Amino acid sequence: MIFGAAATPIVDAKYPNAETLIGKAASAGTAVAVVILSTGHISGAHLNPAVTIALSLFQHFPFVYVPLYIAAQVLGSICASFALKFIFHPFHNGGVTVPTISTGRAFFLEFLITFILLFVITSLAFDLKANRKLAGIAIGGTVFLNILIAG
């Protein structure tokens, strides 16, 4: 997921104006949807430590596995980052987010879009009436929307 979502801004840094905000959002949202749809049946598709912690807090995921899942998430992100660094050398700045607003507003914005994402994920995970077959599309679409909101 990190590989797919971070590659687009790197390509845009390498080839200026190759991607728009919509393209970057679509790249990240599609990467999330693909990973959820392809691995959700194996691991629950926990891609984000916040998701793993939230599911554990609401007793939908055993706490004993939380450190292992978070370690795997962080290790996977690091491996994807080094793969991108190797492939796109010397374009190291792609994918780095630098707030253009105050730190307090940036924190609030991150809090808000994480809340929106976790709301969608927990709604799909906890409600037995939810259409889980489309969860990947709903969550990927939420990532797409969050990037459009946050830039």
C-alpha positions in Angstrom: 0.0 0.0 0.0 2.8 2.4 0.9 4.6 1.5 -2.3 1.7 2.3 -4.5 0.5 5.4 -2.6 4.0 7.0 -2.3 5.2 6.2 -5.8 2.8 8.7 -7.5 4.2 11.8 -5.7 7.7 10.6 -6.4 6.9 10.3 -10.1 5.3 13.7 -10.0 8.6 15.1 -8.4 10.6 13.4 -11.1 8.3 14.5 -14.0 6.8 17.9 -12.9 3.0 18.1 -13.2 2.7 14.5 -14.3 0.1 14.0 -11.6 -2.7 16.1 -10.2 -4.1 16.0 -6.7 -6.9 13.8 -8.0 -4.3 11.4 -9.5 -2.4 11.2 -6.2 -5.6 10.6 -4.3 -6.8 7.9 -6.8 -3.4 6.2 -6.6 -3.6 6.0 -2.8 -7.2 5.0 -2.7 -6.8 2.4 -5.4 -3.7 0.9 -3.5 -5.8 0.7 -0.3 -8.7 -0.9 -2.1 -6.5 -3.5 -3.9 -4.7 -4.5 -0.7 -8.0 -4.8 1.2 -9.7 -6.8 -1.5 -6.7 -9.1 -2.0 -5.6 -9.7 1.6 -8.7 -8.9 3.7 -9.6 -12.6 4.0 -6.1 -13.4 5.3 -5.3 -10.9 7.9 -8.3 -8.6 8.1 -6.2 -6.1 6.0 -5.0 -4.1 8.9 -2.9 -1.5 7.0 -2.7 1.1 9.6 -1.7 0.8 13.3 -4.7 3.1 14.2 -7.0 0.5 12.7 -5.4 -2.4 14.6 -5.5 -0.5 17.9 -9.1 0.6 17.3 -10.3 -2.9 16.5 -8.5 -4.3 19.5 -9.9 -1.6 21.8 -13.4 -2.6 20.7 -12.6 -6.3 21.3 -12.8 -7.2 17.6 -9.1 -8.2 17.5 -7.0 -10.0 20.1 -4.7 -7.6 21.9 -1.9 -10.2 22.0 -1.5 -9.8 18.2 -1.4 -5.9 18.2 2.4 -5.6 18.7 3.1 -8.1 15.9 0.7 -6.4 13.5 2.1 -3.0 14.2 5.7 -4.3 13.8 4.7 -5.9 10.4 3.0 -2.6 9.3 6.0 -0.5 10.2 8.5 -3.0 8.7 6.4 -3.2 5.5 6.3 0.6 5.2 10.1 0.8 5.7 10.7 -1.8 3.1 8.4 0.0 0.6 10.2 3.3 1.3 13.6 1.8 0.7 12.4 0.1 -2.5 11.1 3.4 -3.8 14.3 5.1 -2.8 16.3 2.5 -4.7 14.1 2.6 -7.8 13.7 6.4 -8.0 17.1 7.5 -6.8 17.9 10.5 -6.5 14.3 11.7 -6.1 14.1 11.4 -2.3 11.5 14.2 -1.7 8.5 12.6 -3.3 5.7 11.5 -1.0 6.9 13.7 1.8 4.1 15.8 3.3 5.0 19.2 4.5 2.0 21.1 6.1 1.2 24.4 4.5 -0.9 25.4 7.6 0.0 25.8 11.2 1.0 22.7 13.2 -2.2 22.9 15.3 -4.4 23.0 12.2 -2.4 20.2 10.5 -2.8 18.0 13.6 -6.5 18.7 13.7 -6.9 17.9 10.0 -5.0 14.6 10.5 -7.1 13.8 13.5 -10.3 14.5 11.5 -9.4 12.5 8.4 -8.2 9.6 10.6 -11.5 9.8 12.5 -13.4 9.6 9.2 -11.3 6.6 8.0 -11.8 4.8 11.3 -15.5 5.6 11.3 -15.9 3.9 7.9 -13.7 0.9 8.9 -15.3 0.3 12.2 -18.8 0.7 10.7 -18.0 -2.0 8.2 -16.3 -4.2 10.8 -18.8 -4.0 13.6 -22.2 -3.9 11.9 -23.4 -7.3 10.8 -25.7 -5.7 8.2 -22.8 -3.9 6.5 -21.9 -5.1 3.0 -18.4 -6.3 3.7 -17.9 -7.5 0.1 -17.5 -3.8 -0.9 -15.4 -2.9 2.1 -12.3 -2.4 0.1 -14.0 0.0 -2.3 -15.6 1.9 0.6 -12.3 2.2 2.5 -10.3 3.0 -0.6 -12.9 5.7 -1.5 -12.6 7.1 2.0 -8.8 7.4 1.5 -9.4 9.1 -1.9 -11.8 11.6 -0.2 -9.4 12.2 2.7 -6.6 13.1 0.4 -8.8 15.4 -1.6 -9.8 17.1 1.7 -6.3 17.3 3.2 -4.4 17.8 0.0 
